[in-house]
């Protein structure tokens, strides 16, 4: 288990703020990584925040949750071709396994997570 995995597990499912220097170690960890590409000014992103916090607590043992501010981390947003926000990208051992965008239900997100566990 990577250091970031351990820190995330100890935090009880807290969502980790990711930056260029912490992104690769985070998504390369042994657990499934759920990354939320968002921006402060984005109303749909803010609407999804409570849903993501709930999921991060529910899946704290199996999934590492992180978020990337697309305004502060433009290179990461460009690298992952983020054209709309919120965009969610699931990583397994550093590889993108699924991506999707927009406001959605907790149930739909949980199904996406369960598919890759």
C-alpha positions as CSV (number, residue, x, y, z in Angstrom):
1,X,0.0,0.0,0.0
2,X,1.4,3.4,-1.0
3,X,1.9,6.2,1.4
4,X,-1.0,8.1,-0.1
5,X,-3.2,5.1,0.2
6,X,-2.4,4.8,3.9
7,X,-3.0,8.5,4.4
8,X,-6.3,8.4,2.7
9,X,-7.4,5.3,4.6
10,X,-6.4,7.0,7.9
11,X,-8.3,10.1,7.0
12,X,-11.5,8.0,6.9
13,X,-12.3,8.5,3.3
14,X,-11.3,12.1,3.0
15,X,-11.0,13.5,-0.5
16,X,-7.3,14.3,-1.3
17,X,-6.5,17.5,-3.1
18,X,-4.2,16.5,-6.0
19,X,-1.6,18.6,-7.7
20,X,0.9,17.8,-10.4
21,X,3.5,16.4,-8.0
22,X,1.1,14.2,-6.1
23,X,-1.1,13.0,-8.9
24,X,0.9,10.1,-10.3
25,X,1.7,8.4,-6.9
26,X,-2.0,8.8,-6.0
27,X,-3.4,7.1,-9.1
28,X,-0.7,4.5,-9.2
29,X,-1.6,3.2,-5.7
30,X,-2.9,-0.3,-5.1
31,X,-6.5,0.7,-4.7
32,X,-9.0,2.0,-7.3
33,X,-8.6,5.8,-7.6
34,X,-11.6,8.0,-8.2
35,X,-10.5,11.5,-9.4
36,X,-12.9,14.4,-9.6
37,X,-11.8,17.2,-12.0
38,X,-13.7,20.3,-10.9
39,X,-13.5,24.1,-10.4
40,X,-14.6,26.4,-7.6
41,X,-16.9,28.5,-9.9
42,X,-18.7,25.4,-11.3
43,X,-22.2,25.0,-9.8
44,X,-22.6,21.4,-10.9
45,X,-19.3,20.6,-9.2
46,X,-20.4,22.1,-6.0
47,X,-23.7,20.3,-6.2
48,X,-21.8,17.0,-6.5
49,X,-19.5,17.6,-3.6
50,X,-21.7,16.1,-0.9
51,X,-22.3,13.0,-3.0
52,X,-18.6,12.5,-3.5
53,X,-17.9,13.0,0.3
54,X,-20.5,10.4,1.1
55,X,-19.0,7.9,-1.4
56,X,-15.5,8.6,-0.1
57,X,-16.7,7.5,3.4
58,X,-18.6,4.5,2.1
59,X,-15.7,3.2,0.1
60,X,-12.8,4.4,2.3
61,X,-11.3,0.9,2.5
62,X,-11.3,0.2,-1.2
63,X,-11.1,3.4,-3.1
64,X,-8.9,6.5,-2.9
65,X,-10.8,9.7,-3.7
66,X,-9.0,12.7,-5.1
67,X,-9.9,16.0,-6.7
68,X,-8.1,18.2,-9.2
69,X,-8.9,21.9,-9.4
70,X,-8.8,22.5,-13.2
71,X,-8.1,26.2,-12.8
72,X,-5.0,25.6,-10.6
73,X,-3.8,22.4,-12.4
74,X,-4.4,23.3,-16.1
75,X,-1.7,20.9,-17.2
76,X,-3.4,17.9,-15.6
77,X,-6.8,18.9,-17.0
78,X,-5.2,19.2,-20.5
79,X,-3.4,15.9,-20.1
80,X,-6.6,14.1,-19.4
81,X,-8.6,16.0,-22.1
82,X,-11.1,17.5,-19.5
83,X,-13.5,19.5,-21.7
84,X,-16.4,19.6,-19.3
85,X,-16.7,19.7,-15.5
86,X,-17.3,17.9,-13.4
87,X,-15.4,15.0,-15.0
88,X,-14.7,11.8,-13.1
89,X,-11.8,9.5,-14.0
90,X,-11.3,6.1,-12.5
91,X,-7.8,4.7,-12.3
92,X,-6.7,1.2,-11.6
93,X,-2.9,0.8,-10.9
94,X,-2.3,4.1,-12.8
95,X,-4.4,3.3,-15.9
96,X,-7.6,5.0,-16.8
97,X,-10.4,2.4,-16.7
98,X,-13.4,4.7,-17.1
99,X,-14.4,8.3,-17.4
100,X,-17.6,10.2,-17.4
101,X,-18.9,13.8,-16.8
102,X,-21.8,15.7,-15.4
103,X,-24.2,15.7,-12.5
104,X,-25.3,12.2,-11.6
105,X,-26.7,10.1,-8.7
106,X,-24.8,8.5,-5.9
107,X,-26.2,5.2,-7.1
108,X,-24.8,5.6,-10.6
109,X,-21.4,6.5,-9.2
110,X,-21.5,3.5,-6.8
111,X,-22.3,1.2,-9.8
112,X,-19.3,2.6,-11.7
113,X,-17.0,2.0,-8.6
114,X,-18.4,-1.5,-8.0
115,X,-17.7,-2.5,-11.6
116,X,-13.9,-2.0,-11.0
117,X,-13.5,-3.3,-7.4
